[in-house]
């Protein structure tokens, strides 16, 4: 029969021994903590941050696109139709009125930008 420690120093010694013998198991990273898993999680998070919308107008010269969009959670904005600016005309080149899109909207110095926009699949 095993006897249990009766004093605090004995309990401390027992706890320290148990901790030291199990430390190597704690030091190992879980299998899901790989580099590839990190990028997959980041990509999924970015996809989740995209909002859905429909192009109603494209103005390449002015670097603007008008979108009828659903809720923009990151901006706490309800569904509506509004104009977004873009940084580069290349973002607008593949788009035309009626296209369903997924996009990321940001407010920068009071203006609303579509910082990422892609055709929905």
C-alpha positions in Angstrom: 0.0 0.0 0.0 1.3 3.5 -0.9 1.6 6.0 1.9 0.5 9.6 1.2 2.6 12.6 2.2 1.5 14.1 5.5 3.3 17.4 5.4 3.3 20.3 3.0 7.0 19.9 2.0 6.3 16.2 1.1 3.3 17.3 -1.0 5.4 19.9 -2.7 8.1 17.4 -3.5 5.6 15.0 -4.9 4.0 17.7 -7.0 7.4 18.9 -8.3 8.4 15.4 -9.3 5.1 14.9 -11.2 5.5 18.2 -12.9 9.1 17.5 -14.0 8.3 14.1 -15.4 5.4 15.4 -17.5 7.1 18.6 -18.8 8.4 17.0 -22.0 4.9 16.1 -23.0 3.7 19.7 -22.5 6.6 21.0 -24.6 5.5 19.2 -27.7 3.2 21.2 -30.0 -0.1 19.6 -30.9 -0.3 18.2 -34.5 -2.7 20.9 -35.6 -0.1 23.6 -34.7 1.9 23.2 -37.9 3.0 26.0 -40.2 0.5 24.9 -42.9 -2.4 24.8 -40.4 -1.6 28.3 -39.4 -1.9 29.6 -43.0 -5.1 27.6 -43.5 -6.6 29.1 -40.4 -5.6 32.6 -41.5 -7.0 32.0 -45.0 -10.3 30.8 -43.5 -10.5 33.9 -41.3 -9.9 36.2 -44.2 -12.6 34.4 -46.2 -15.0 34.8 -43.2 -14.2 38.5 -43.1 -15.5 39.0 -46.7 -19.0 40.4 -47.2 -21.3 39.6 -50.1 -22.6 42.0 -52.6 -23.6 42.7 -56.2 -22.0 45.2 -58.5 -24.5 47.9 -59.7 -21.9 50.2 -61.3 -18.2 50.4 -62.1 -16.3 53.6 -62.7 -12.7 52.7 -63.5 -11.6 56.3 -64.2 -12.8 57.4 -60.7 -11.6 54.2 -59.0 -15.1 53.6 -57.6 -17.5 50.7 -57.6 -21.2 50.8 -56.4 -22.2 47.7 -54.5 -25.5 46.5 -53.2 -24.3 44.6 -50.1 -25.4 42.6 -47.2 -24.4 43.4 -43.6 -20.8 44.7 -43.2 -20.1 43.2 -39.7 -16.6 44.8 -39.4 -18.2 48.3 -39.9 -21.4 47.6 -38.0 -23.3 48.6 -41.2 -26.7 47.2 -42.3 -27.4 46.1 -45.9 -27.6 48.9 -48.4 -26.3 50.2 -51.8 -23.3 52.4 -51.7 -20.1 53.6 -53.5 -16.7 52.2 -52.5 -13.3 53.5 -53.5 -10.5 51.2 -54.6 -6.8 51.8 -54.6 -6.1 50.3 -58.0 -8.1 50.2 -61.3 -6.9 46.6 -61.7 -9.3 45.6 -58.9 -12.2 46.8 -61.1 -11.1 45.5 -64.5 -12.9 42.0 -64.2 -16.1 43.5 -62.8 -19.3 44.5 -64.5 -22.8 45.4 -63.3 -24.7 42.4 -62.1 -21.6 40.4 -60.9 -21.9 38.8 -57.5 -18.8 39.6 -55.4 -17.2 39.0 -52.1 -15.3 42.0 -50.7 -13.6 43.5 -47.6 -14.8 47.0 -46.8 -12.7 49.4 -44.6 -13.2 53.0 -43.5 -10.1 55.0 -44.2 -10.1 58.7 -43.2 -13.8 58.9 -43.5 -14.0 57.2 -46.9 -15.2 53.7 -47.6 -12.8 51.4 -49.5 -13.2 48.0 -51.0 -9.7 46.8 -50.0 -10.3 43.4 -51.5 -12.9 42.4 -54.0 -13.4 39.2 -56.0 -16.1 37.6 -58.0 -18.2 35.2 -56.0 -18.0 31.5 -56.9 
